[in-house]
Amino acid sequence: MASLAEKRMPDVEEEPVDPTVGDSSRGNLNPGNLNPGELNAADPQARPEELRLLEALLFAASEPLDQAALAKRMPDGVDIKAALAQLQADYAPRGVNLVRVANKWTFRTAGDLSWLMTREITETRRLSRAAIEVLSIIAYHQPITRAEIEDIRGVVTSKGTLDVLLETGWIRPRGRRKTPGRPLTFGTTDTFLSQFSLEALGDLPGLEELKGTGLLDSRLPTGFTVPTPSDDPELRDDEEPLEAGDLELALSPRVEPEGEGGS
């Protein structure tokens, strides 16, 4: 005789199970109806073996690899072109992308994240002896033209020497001399004063100080003097105002080479 429990149990019909529907009681093999690509990402073991091999080869390589080199290391029958395309698509939304450079493949930081890799550094550049001489002459003799600088130095001044000083911001074109050819006149800037911790040009060392530090020979010619530089920014009577484009002209190439004596 059937028990009461057996009599009260309702009849339950078994329904077919849809393997694509997530079920926590069955291990949730495909949670949330993930597409195959998302499922591969969630479960590394589900990724095709050729993609894992290809990924490992590219990560371990010290330089970009071409398609032929990669194909030699892959199992027979692998479509290397299709595998690369699939791996490139997998990495497209990530912080590291698979890119082709000069027909070779390599991993690179995503372009929109390149700013994270940027680092600003200060590069220290030593002035050449010629640049130091020219800077000193300009500081003490300003306003002064290039020809006047060369007359004091006794050698032709390289255009590159003036370019370096202009780029540092320590000198600037002041105006044009009222002489034939209207040459540019040069002077120092506030950046020059700041760089050398000077309150004014008058704080530059004089003759005795230069001799005491050994920067000048103690046996100087009779009547040798060190001019007193002026801080007056106004143009002199023999200077004309600069015109548009004069700075670009100051940085234009010049044919004369630097004389060997002071370069």
C-alpha positions as CSV (number, residue, x, y, z in Angstrom):
1,M,0.0,0.0,0.0
2,A,1.4,3.4,-1.0
3,S,2.2,5.8,1.8
4,L,0.5,9.1,2.3
5,A,3.8,10.9,1.2
6,E,3.8,9.0,-2.1
7,K,0.1,9.9,-2.7
8,R,0.6,13.7,-1.9
9,M,3.7,14.2,-4.3
10,P,2.6,16.1,-7.4
11,D,3.5,14.8,-10.8
12,V,6.5,16.8,-12.1
13,E,7.5,16.7,-15.8
14,E,11.2,17.0,-16.6
15,E,11.9,19.9,-18.9
16,P,14.9,20.0,-21.3
17,V,17.9,22.1,-20.0
18,D,19.1,24.9,-22.2
19,P,23.0,24.9,-21.8
20,T,23.2,28.5,-22.8
21,V,21.2,29.7,-19.7
22,G,23.1,30.4,-16.5
23,D,22.1,28.2,-13.5
24,S,23.8,28.5,-10.2
25,S,22.7,25.0,-9.3
26,R,24.6,23.6,-12.3
27,G,27.9,25.6,-11.8
28,N,26.8,28.6,-13.9
29,L,29.0,27.6,-16.9
30,N,27.9,30.7,-18.9
31,P,26.9,33.4,-16.5
32,G,24.8,36.2,-17.9
33,N,24.7,34.8,-21.4
34,L,28.2,35.9,-22.2
35,N,29.2,35.8,-25.8
36,P,32.1,33.5,-26.8
37,G,34.7,36.3,-26.7
38,E,33.7,37.3,-23.2
39,L,33.6,33.7,-22.1
40,N,37.1,33.2,-23.3
41,A,38.3,36.3,-21.4
42,A,36.5,35.1,-18.2
43,D,37.9,31.5,-18.5
44,P,41.5,31.5,-19.9
45,Q,41.3,27.7,-20.4
46,A,38.5,28.2,-22.9
47,R,40.7,30.3,-25.2
48,P,42.1,28.6,-28.3
49,E,45.5,27.2,-27.7
50,E,47.0,28.9,-30.7
51,L,46.1,32.3,-29.3
52,R,47.7,31.5,-26.0
53,L,50.9,30.4,-27.8
54,L,50.9,33.4,-30.0
55,E,50.4,35.7,-27.0
56,A,53.3,34.1,-25.2
57,L,55.7,34.4,-28.1
58,L,54.9,38.1,-28.6
59,F,55.2,39.0,-24.9
60,A,58.6,37.2,-24.6
61,A,60.1,38.7,-27.8
62,S,62.6,41.4,-27.3
63,E,61.7,43.0,-30.7
64,P,58.8,43.0,-33.1
65,L,58.3,39.7,-35.0
66,D,57.1,39.2,-38.5
67,Q,54.4,36.8,-39.5
68,A,56.8,34.2,-40.9
69,A,58.9,34.1,-37.7
70,L,55.7,33.5,-35.7
71,A,54.4,30.8,-38.0
72,K,57.6,28.8,-37.6
73,R,56.9,28.5,-33.8
74,M,53.2,27.6,-34.1
75,P,51.7,24.1,-34.5
76,D,51.0,22.8,-38.0
77,G,47.7,23.8,-39.5
78,V,47.3,27.1,-37.6
79,D,46.1,30.0,-39.7
80,I,48.6,32.6,-38.4
81,K,47.0,35.5,-40.2
82,A,43.6,34.8,-38.7
83,A,45.1,34.1,-35.2
84,L,46.9,37.5,-35.3
85,A,43.7,39.3,-36.3
86,Q,41.8,37.6,-33.5
87,L,44.5,38.4,-30.9
88,Q,44.6,42.0,-32.1
89,A,40.8,42.3,-31.7
90,D,41.0,40.7,-28.2
91,Y,43.6,43.4,-27.1
92,A,41.9,46.3,-28.9
93,P,40.0,47.6,-25.8
94,R,42.8,47.0,-23.3
95,G,45.7,49.1,-22.0
96,V,48.1,47.2,-24.2
97,N,47.4,46.7,-27.9
98,L,48.8,44.4,-30.5
99,V,50.1,46.5,-33.3
100,R,51.9,46.0,-36.6
101,V,55.0,48.1,-37.2
102,A,56.9,47.8,-40.5
103,N,55.1,44.5,-41.2
104,K,56.1,43.1,-37.8
105,W,54.0,42.5,-34.7
106,T,54.5,43.7,-31.2
107,F,52.6,44.8,-28.1
108,R,52.5,48.5,-27.3
109,T,50.8,50.8,-24.8
110,A,47.4,51.9,-26.0
111,G,47.7,55.3,-27.9
112,D,45.2,57.1,-25.6
113,L,47.3,56.1,-22.6
114,S,50.7,57.4,-23.9
115,W,50.5,60.4,-21.6
116,L,51.1,58.0,-18.6
117,M,54.5,57.1,-20.1
118,T,55.6,60.7,-20.6
119,R,58.3,62.0,-18.3
120,E,59.8,65.5,-18.4
121,I,63.5,65.8,-17.7
122,T,65.8,68.7,-17.6
123,E,68.8,68.3,-19.9
124,T,71.9,70.1,-18.8
125,R,73.9,71.5,-21.7
126,R,77.4,72.8,-21.2
127,L,78.3,76.0,-23.1
128,S,81.3,75.8,-25.4
129,R,84.2,78.1,-24.8
130,A,83.2,80.2,-27.8
131,A,79.6,80.6,-26.4
132,I,81.0,81.7,-23.0
133,E,83.3,84.2,-24.7
134,V,80.5,85.6,-26.8
135,L,78.1,85.8,-23.8
136,S,80.7,87.7,-21.8
137,I,81.4,90.2,-24.5
138,I,77.7,90.8,-25.0
139,A,77.1,91.2,-21.2
140,Y,79.9,93.8,-20.9
141,H,79.7,95.6,-24.2
142,Q,76.0,95.7,-25.0
143,P,74.5,96.9,-27.2
144,I,76.9,95.2,-29.6
145,T,76.7,93.8,-33.1
146,R,78.1,90.5,-34.4
147,A,80.9,92.2,-36.3
148,E,81.9,94.1,-33.1
149,I,81.9,90.7,-31.2
150,E,84.2,89.2,-33.9
151,D,86.5,92.3,-33.7
152,I,86.9,91.8,-29.9
153,R,87.4,88.0,-30.2
154,G,89.6,88.2,-33.2
155,V,87.9,85.3,-34.9
156,V,84.7,84.8,-36.9
157,T,81.8,83.9,-34.6
158,S,79.8,80.8,-35.6
159,K,76.1,81.3,-36.2
160,G,75.4,78.3,-34.0
161,T,77.1,80.0,-31.1
162,L,74.6,82.9,-31.2
163,D,71.7,80.4,-31.8
164,V,72.6,78.5,-28.6
165,L,72.6,81.8,-26.6
166,L,69.3,82.9,-28.1
167,E,67.7,79.6,-27.3
168,T,68.7,79.8,-23.7
169,G,67.0,83.1,-23.5
170,W,70.1,84.8,-22.1
171,I,70.5,87.2,-25.0
172,R,68.1,89.0,-27.3
173,P,68.2,91.2,-30.4
174,R,67.8,94.8,-29.1
175,G,67.6,96.8,-32.3
176,R,69.6,97.7,-35.4
177,R,72.7,99.8,-35.6
178,K,72.3,103.0,-37.7
179,T,75.2,102.0,-39.9
180,P,75.4,100.6,-43.5
181,G,73.8,97.2,-43.5
182,R,71.8,98.0,-40.3
183,P,73.3,95.1,-38.3
184,L,71.4,93.7,-35.3
185,T,72.5,94.7,-31.9
186,F,72.4,92.2,-29.0
187,G,72.0,92.5,-25.3
188,T,71.3,90.3,-22.3
189,T,67.9,89.6,-20.7
190,D,66.3,89.3,-17.3
191,T,66.7,85.5,-17.6
192,F,70.5,86.1,-17.8
193,L,70.4,88.0,-14.6
194,S,68.2,85.3,-12.9
195,Q,70.5,82.5,-14.1
196,F,73.6,84.1,-12.7
197,S,71.9,85.5,-9.5
198,L,72.5,89.1,-10.4
199,E,70.3,92.0,-9.3
200,A,71.7,94.2,-12.1
201,L,74.3,94.2,-14.8
202,G,76.4,96.5,-12.6
203,D,76.9,93.5,-10.3
204,L,79.1,91.8,-12.9
205,P,82.7,91.4,-11.6
206,G,85.0,94.3,-12.5
207,L,88.7,94.2,-13.6
208,E,90.2,93.5,-10.2
209,E,87.7,90.8,-9.4
210,L,88.3,89.1,-12.7
211,K,92.1,89.2,-12.2
212,G,91.7,87.9,-8.6
213,T,89.7,84.9,-9.7
214,G,92.2,84.1,-12.5
215,L,89.8,84.7,-15.3
216,L,92.1,87.4,-16.7
217,D,95.9,87.3,-17.1
218,S,97.6,89.5,-14.5
219,R,99.9,90.8,-17.3
220,L,97.4,92.8,-19.2
221,P,98.2,95.3,-21.9
222,T,98.6,98.9,-20.7
223,G,95.4,100.8,-20.7
224,F,93.2,97.6,-20.7
225,T,89.9,98.2,-19.1
226,V,86.6,96.3,-18.4
227,P,83.6,98.3,-19.5
228,T,80.8,99.1,-17.1
229,P,77.6,97.4,-18.5
230,S,74.4,99.4,-18.5
231,D,71.0,98.2,-17.5
232,D,69.2,100.8,-19.6
233,P,66.7,99.0,-21.9
234,E,66.1,102.0,-24.0
235,L,67.7,102.1,-27.5
236,R,70.8,104.2,-27.9
237,D,71.0,107.1,-30.3
238,D,72.8,104.9,-32.8
239,E,70.1,102.1,-32.7
240,E,66.8,101.7,-34.5
241,P,63.8,99.6,-33.3
242,L,63.5,96.0,-34.5
243,E,61.2,95.1,-37.3
244,A,58.8,92.2,-37.7
245,G,60.8,89.1,-38.6
246,D,64.1,90.3,-37.2
247,L,64.3,87.5,-34.6
248,E,63.9,84.9,-37.4
249,L,66.6,86.7,-39.4
250,A,68.9,86.5,-36.4
251,L,68.5,82.7,-36.4
252,S,69.0,82.2,-40.1
253,P,72.0,80.3,-41.4
254,R,75.3,82.0,-42.2
255,V,78.0,80.8,-44.5
256,E,81.1,81.8,-42.5
257,P,82.5,79.0,-40.4
258,E,83.8,79.3,-36.8
259,G,87.4,80.3,-36.6
260,E,89.6,77.7,-35.0
261,G,91.1,80.1,-32.6
262,G,88.1,80.6,-30.4
263,S,85.6,77.8,-31.2
